[in-house]
């Protein structure tokens, strides 16, 4: 028998190589299709995230606007109340002045009539009229503080409102970053608290934890002394601490190094475990 021609053997090798390359390219295509699907979902998430954030921004500013409207109304109400008080005071002063003018007018008229009377009547009426003149009340005077106290309303108005705003609006040192939250964690609207929930279909972006139920603060720091008051409520387990920014968030190596924390009900590597006394 004659052997297989070399050209056929070479063709078979090339065909096998091309099949291998084709399979690899098909797998690569499928992988890219999967990545494209993730990108499309991420784009949809970005749109929903922006719309939700815009609604929250409007809600927060509406609260501020309402606070300012309430302060404006309260300030104007106080101004109008003072206006009514001052107008009432001037009304009473005008009534007093009218009475005083009327008394003076009658006294002047009586004096003029007496002076035109006969000597006998003049002598008889003079002591009475003299007593009337002497008993006349002093002229009414403008009271101090009669005008509107304008500085009370306009003086440092923006600053006074800002100071009052500080009494009702508080600064939270740590704002959580929803882009780092593991899909089973749900953040509050103001990004200051977190709770465990069912799995959410969120983008698997590089910043997000995928295994550990963790979430990071939105801002880090390089130096200084920092402290926080954290309310853990009735949680069966929790862990709080700090980590290096470069620490790997994917997989189960996060707590292996670069994390300093205190925990309760968890065994998280180097964490310092604490006991919680029941009340």
Phi, psi and omega in degrees: 000145180271144181290165178293131180303146181299325180296324179289320178298318180296321179296320179295320179296315180297320179297319179296317179297318180293323177298318178297315179295320179297316179298318179297318180292322177296318177295320178296320178299314179298319179298318179292325176297319178296317179295319178301317178300319178295320178297317179297318178295323178295320178298319177295320179295320178300316180298312179296321179298316180294318180296316180295318180295321178298318178298318179294321178300314181297321178296317180295317179290328176296322176297318178294317178299318180296320176301314180293321177297318178297318179294319178299314181296318180296319180293316179293323177298316178298320178298315182292325176297317178294321178302315180297318179298315182291322178294321177295319179297317180291327176298316178295321178296319179295320177297318178297318180293319178298317178297317180296316179295318179298318179297315179298318181298316179294320180295317179297318179297316179295321179295317180296319179295321181295321182292336178273350183283173179291165182299323182296312179296322180301315181293327181285320186272343186302313182300322181293313181294325178298318179295322178297316180297318182289334182270002178298140180289151176299157179298135176301142181245151176291125181285149176290152181074024182283336183272164179296135178278080186302316181300335179299332184257325185260338184295120179051036185304308180301321181294317181296321178293320178298318178297318179293325178297327179296335180286338183247345179243123185246147178274134176252117185299325183246119174251125183283149181259110182296339180286350177256350187291132174299144189303347178267003180254137178241127180268152176289166182301325181269005175063031181248352180217163184218149176220156180278138182214191176284163184298135178248137178284087182251156178299141179271060180289158184302332184282343190273139172289141179245338180251298182285140177283079184233158172213145182252159172290156185285341181229142177254186179208155183252341183200177176097173178255131185227143177215153181219149169256120184239130177264116182265351180055221184261037181293138178287334178204151179197161177214133181227137178178199179232158181214158176289148183296331183274359183297137183291127183261346178269148179077196186249027180258005187299314185276003182291325180201163176074016180231133175233118188209166170243147184215164176221126178074013180228151173245090186245067174065243186275010183294146176271115184277137179239157177257141179249119180281135178288145181292000000 
